[in-house]
Amino acid sequence: MENLYHISQCFKALSHKRRVLLFDLLLKHEPQKLSFGDLQKLSKMPVAPLTHHLGFLEKGGLIYRQTKGAHTYFALQLQNLSSVLDIVRMRCKKR
């Protein structure tokens, strides 16, 4: 059941076009971390929606944040997405 919750949170995190955009921006810059300001500039999103969507991606286990002084950086957690996709593939093969 825990796997199903993890899978649902991951897919929920990618269920909005703005979150997919943020995920794609981070993927394009992988393995580099992007600051909040970088993500705001690249995505052209206002602060409140950007914060909201980054929170969804973080809750879904797709990104993590790292604070250094006054700056916050974001990066992908590709191993989490990979494990979710492995679970989905395994369940599809059972059919």
C-alpha positions as CSV (number, residue, x, y, z in Angstrom):
1,M,0.0,0.0,0.0
2,E,2.9,2.3,0.7
3,N,4.1,1.8,-2.9
4,L,0.7,2.9,-4.2
5,Y,0.8,6.0,-2.1
6,H,4.3,6.8,-3.3
7,I,3.3,6.2,-7.0
8,S,0.2,8.4,-6.6
9,Q,2.2,11.3,-5.1
10,C,4.8,11.1,-7.9
11,F,2.2,11.2,-10.6
12,K,0.2,13.9,-8.8
13,A,3.4,16.0,-8.8
14,L,3.6,15.7,-12.5
15,S,-0.1,16.3,-13.2
16,H,0.2,20.0,-13.9
17,K,1.9,21.6,-16.9
18,R,3.8,24.1,-14.7
19,R,5.3,21.3,-12.6
20,V,6.2,19.4,-15.7
21,L,8.0,22.6,-16.9
22,L,9.9,22.9,-13.6
23,F,10.8,19.2,-13.7
24,D,12.0,19.7,-17.3
25,L,14.1,22.7,-16.4
26,L,15.8,20.8,-13.6
27,L,16.3,17.8,-15.9
28,K,18.0,20.0,-18.5
29,H,20.4,21.4,-15.9
30,E,21.1,18.0,-14.2
31,P,23.3,17.5,-12.2
32,Q,23.5,21.2,-11.5
33,K,21.2,22.6,-8.8
34,L,19.1,25.6,-9.7
35,S,18.4,28.4,-7.3
36,F,14.9,29.6,-6.6
37,G,15.8,32.8,-8.5
38,D,17.1,30.8,-11.5
39,L,13.8,28.8,-11.6
40,Q,11.8,31.9,-11.4
41,K,13.7,33.6,-14.2
42,L,13.6,30.5,-16.4
43,S,10.0,29.6,-15.8
44,K,8.7,33.2,-15.7
45,M,6.5,32.2,-12.8
46,P,5.5,34.6,-10.0
47,V,6.8,33.7,-6.5
48,A,3.6,32.3,-5.0
49,P,2.8,29.8,-7.8
50,L,6.5,28.8,-8.1
51,T,6.6,28.1,-4.4
52,H,3.4,26.1,-4.6
53,H,4.5,23.9,-7.5
54,L,8.0,23.3,-6.1
55,G,6.2,22.1,-2.9
56,F,4.2,19.6,-4.9
57,L,7.3,18.3,-6.7
58,E,9.1,18.0,-3.3
59,K,6.1,16.2,-1.7
60,G,6.1,13.8,-4.7
61,G,9.7,13.0,-4.0
62,L,10.9,14.3,-7.4
63,I,13.0,17.1,-6.1
64,Y,14.9,18.2,-3.0
65,R,15.9,21.6,-1.7
66,Q,19.2,22.7,-0.2
67,T,19.7,25.9,1.6
68,K,23.1,27.7,1.6
69,G,23.0,30.9,3.5
70,A,20.2,33.1,2.1
71,H,19.8,31.0,-1.1
72,T,17.7,27.9,-1.7
73,Y,18.7,25.5,-4.4
74,F,16.6,22.7,-6.0
75,A,17.7,19.5,-7.7
76,L,16.0,16.3,-9.0
77,Q,15.8,13.1,-7.1
78,L,15.9,10.9,-10.1
79,Q,16.3,7.7,-8.1
80,N,12.8,8.2,-6.7
81,L,11.3,8.6,-10.1
82,S,13.2,5.6,-11.3
83,S,11.9,3.5,-8.5
84,V,8.3,4.5,-9.2
85,L,8.7,3.7,-12.9
86,D,10.3,0.3,-11.9
87,I,7.3,-0.5,-9.8
88,V,4.9,0.5,-12.6
89,R,6.8,-1.6,-15.1
90,M,6.8,-4.6,-12.8
91,R,3.1,-4.4,-12.2
92,C,2.5,-4.0,-16.0
93,K,4.5,-7.2,-16.7
94,K,2.3,-9.2,-14.3
95,R,-0.7,-8.6,-16.6
